[in-house]
Amino acid sequence: METTSREELDKLLATMIDSAQGISDLLFVVGRRPQVEVYGHLESFGPDTPEAVLTNSRIESLAKTIMDSNPKLAEDLAKRGSCDCSYALPQSHRFRVNIYRQNGNHAMVLRKLASVIPTMESLKLAPVFREVIKEKTGLIFVTGGTGSGKTTTLAAMLNEINQTNPHHIVTLEDPIEFMHPHIKATFSQREMGRDFYTFPDGIRAALRQAPKVIMVGEIRDRETMEIALTAGETGHVVYSTMHTISAGQTINRILGIFTKDEEQQVRERLAGCLRYIVSQRLVPRVDNGRLLVTELMGSSLRTREAILLGESETRRLSDIIEAGVTSGWHSFEQSLLKAFEANYISEETAILYCVNKPTMRQRIDAAKKSGNTPQFAALKMREEEKPKPKPAPAPAPAPVPSMPSAVPKMPSMAGASSGIGLTPSPAPKLSPVPGTSSGTPPSAPKPATV
């Protein structure tokens, strides 16, 4: 059997982490080269040679180095087929590790943990999250699929409490992902398998440790949910996560944990102590990153009525959430539409990650028609900037034919003295009178003498 030293393992993990930006997970599966997940897409690591392909003995030796002879981890792997633990590189990265068996072989996935505790500003969480952390009692759930950033969001909320309130905060984690320093609050961070062995036992013990805030890594079963409800009802605020994708599905999952006979009682307890449900997803951006989109539902008379009596045509949680926009509540459709209008995500992404696809399509079409998206506004601007064609010149008017005068023109009588340049007509010659010289006019006849 192969053996792997800690130095060799640390060098391998450090090289894989530094191979690209945006790496979230490291995968070791038999028959493949080591793989890294970059912005949600798997990429092989190392040279493409037969020697680089992982074998069962190679992965088993890496896993044993990580487990470090811990009997609890070895027992979980042997009996349950998987075990969870944490691993840290010296002065560098920390990982959440899941070692499991598949097809009779060993395999493992290492999730890279952020070395810096996130803040609400760095995650660009909505202002309503500052109202969420003001709650003093009840249950607050952060839900979403695997790898959607639930623990990161919880860490940012606890970090904000740490900056502002002198409380005792007890965390029950599997494993510890973020190491919170003591600032104003005092943290007691307990890891499953090392500091406690089951979540129900951990919550029971936490109730005797004078906490103001209890953070439960994940609620998976009826017993844990039962004790969490009790803690929320007895003056503590409990933060936890669930693998659900919306507020409505979270309510149904909680009710489904209990029997049908207990449903009405659980509805009454849940309506009384539920404060907020935050559901979230990481969606691909148009610039090759990932964007956090959320749905948030708080507690009001309408939400308590919907939980107590169940949803109906007139009591839909999705409608209640969208109607609470003045309180900062918002649905996935509202968050995705806002991101689409800001040109952070594509139309395809918005439709793919929404809950109600017909509604999402209608809103996107309306945004396009109104020009509320940068891409369509830019297109409209380019159309307006195009030079407009010059209008064709008007055709010249056709000449009007001159009409002949009905009255013949008369020659001018003024002659040369008129000053208009007309040549005078020659005077007609007179015939000579007999008895006179030619050209001499005849003299006037003399009057008769009386």
Sequence and secondary structure as in RCSB ss.txt:
>XXXX:A:sequence
METTSREELDKLLATMIDSAQGISDLLFVVGRRPQVEVYGHLESFGPDTPEAVLTNSRIESLAKTIMDSNPKLAE
DLAKRGSCDCSYALPQSHRFRVNIYRQNGNHAMVLRKLASVIPTMESLKLAPVFREVIKEKTGLIFVTGGTGSGK
TTTLAAMLNEINQTNPHHIVTLEDPIEFMHPHIKATFSQREMGRDFYTFPDGIRAALRQAPKVIMVGEIRDRETM
EIALTAGETGHVVYSTMHTISAGQTINRILGIFTKDEEQQVRERLAGCLRYIVSQRLVPRVDNGRLLVTELMGSS
LRTREAILLGESETRRLSDIIEAGVTSGWHSFEQSLLKAFEANYISEETAILYCVNKPTMRQRIDAAKKSGNTPQ
FAALKMREEEKPKPKPAPAPAPAPVPSMPSAVPKMPSMAGASSGIGLTPSPAPKLSPVPGTSSGTPPSAPKPATV
>XXXX:A:secstr
     HHHHHHHHHHHHTTSTTEEEEEE TTS  EEEETTEEEE S SSGGGS  HHHHHHHHHHHHTT HHHHH
HHHHHSEEEEEEE TTS EEEEEEEEETTEEEEEEEEE SS   TTTTT  THHHHHTT  SEEEEEE STTSSH
HHHHHHHHHHHHHH   EEEEEESS       SSSEEEEEEBTTTBS HHHHHHHHTTS  SEEEES   SHHHH
HHHHHHHHTT EEEEEES SSHHHHHHHHHHHS GGGHHHHHHHHHHHEEEEEEEEEEE TTSSEEEEEEEE   
HHHHHHHHH  BTTB HHHHHHHTGGGT B HHHHHHHHHHTTSS HHHHHHS S HHHHHHHHHHHHHHT SHH
HHHHHHHHHHS                   SS     SSGGGGSS             TTS TT           
